[in-house]
Amino acid sequence: MKKLAFALCLFSISILLPAQGYFEWSEPVIITDTNSVYSNPFVYPIGYTAWLFYEKNGDHSSIHKMDINQLDDNITLLSSDTYNFKMPIFVYRYSPEYLGYLFYLSDTEGVFNLYASKLFDDNTLGLPIKVIQNPENKDIMDFTISEFFMGFTIDSIVRTGVIRLLEDTVYTEEIIKLDTISFNIQGSNGVALWQKIENDNSHIKYSINKFDPDSGYSYWHTPEYVDSSRDCRWLIKSKFIEESMSIEFCWLVGDVVFGNSNYHNFTPPHTINTFSQSNVRELSMINWFIAVKLNYEEPHFLCFTTGLGDSSEIFSSHGQYGWEEGAFISNNNYPDDNPEVYFGESLNGVYNGYAYYVYCIWQSHFYDKIALSMSKSEAYIGSDIDENRVIDNYLRVSPIPFHDNLNIMIKGSSTYGDLKVYDIEGRTISDLGKLKMDNSWQTIEWHPKPVTKHGFYFVVLTFGDKKYVKKVIYQ
């Protein structure tokens, strides 16, 4: 077994998150045959299992679905000797009639267009729905989908739009062009990043979608650079359990991974430890989700390919600003590449649903064939912070985000409470003292010091044996 240690702390102060966890990656197993070419795995957790969607290319092209808990449960969803299918993505939608929509690219009209089909509970698909009108009649190079957001590239032009998933159909609207000579758009509702080719280098640009109260419409701001001085590769967006105000994006410069998680104001990117690995490429990342309903701002698991040729392997590291551990999780008896790391299903009856499987699935090469391999681990989350449903009864903050002063409102029983502000690394930024509390609200103003950096902070109220936390954004 390859052991990967991880301290489950939102930041390094034990009074907030005292729980510790250790991950042990399972030995890799090959989950497909070795007689074809398998690629583009996509995992979706459902109930107490997880579904794997992937493409197969050999004598014909097909898309398959597999129950990861029952690896022999392999179902063909699409297959053709004439047309090609690729890049499956599943979006769950609760309905008594169907399970959700399977998105995929297909060249049934001569060029690759984006289609969606309903997936029914008997593992059959509905009729294909053409999601994007393609007047250029050119291949869609890549696409991404999240809640209400979609991005795609046609003819090196990146576009974005709003996607609507209805009971009877899927359609897109408000599609606009963001940039030219670009590709690999990544994003979510409100923010988009992509790679821009200039002077034979790839730079990172972004645009923010904001609501204009005067017009009543939202619009995309003029694109700006996130990283314009270096050759940036493998831009990715984190996979996570729930959407958050902050989304982590990562990319490579040489063998170094850089990340940026600010939502409306991108700051200079921070460096993520790759443990001196060489020939780093093919990044995949997931963000954490802890029991206090706060999304973890830094990537929690980062997997990538390292080494060349027969020595290429899958490496996994994890942590926040200080990355604690890293390990090889694949088998170097054959070349491995293209990892995809996912949160899978929750563990039965463990921590009230705050324990999950983590899967890493990658491609293993056998001469001219490619199989899919998998390793998994158990990820436990623990905290003694009360849930958000009761935090507002004792602790409130405004405005969010704030620019000058933050109003902190507290209320509690007749006792004293400690009020502190921490940065994302767990350092105490302000100790606002021991305050007399009663059943009426009182307001304390926090004035960030001139040296305080813009970004995320945590307001922590402690009284008795209770602790309450609010995440704030200083802009």
Secondary structure, 3 states (H helix, E strand, C coil): CEEEEECCCCCCCCCCCCCCEEEEECCCEECCCCCCEEEEEEEEEECCEEEEEEEEECCCEEEEEEECCEEEEEEEEEEECCCCEEEEEEEECCCCCCCEEEEEEECCCCCCEEEEEEECCCCCECCCEECCCCCCCCCEEEEEEECCEEEEEECCEEEEEEEEECCCCEEEEEEEEEEECEEEEEEECCEEEEEEEECCEEEEEEEEEEEECCCCEEEECCCEEEECCCCCEEEEECECCCCCCCCCEEEEECCEEEEECCCCCCCCCEEECCCCCCCCEEEEEEEEECCCCCEEEEEEEEEEEECCHHHCEEEEEEECCCEEEEEECCCCCCCEEEEEEEEEEECCCCHHHCEEEEEEEEEEEECCEEEEEEEEEEEECCCCCCCHHHHCCCEEEECCCECCCEEEEECCCCEEEEEEEEECCCCEEEEEEEEEECCCCEEEEECCCCCCCCEEEEEEEEECCEEEEEEEEEC
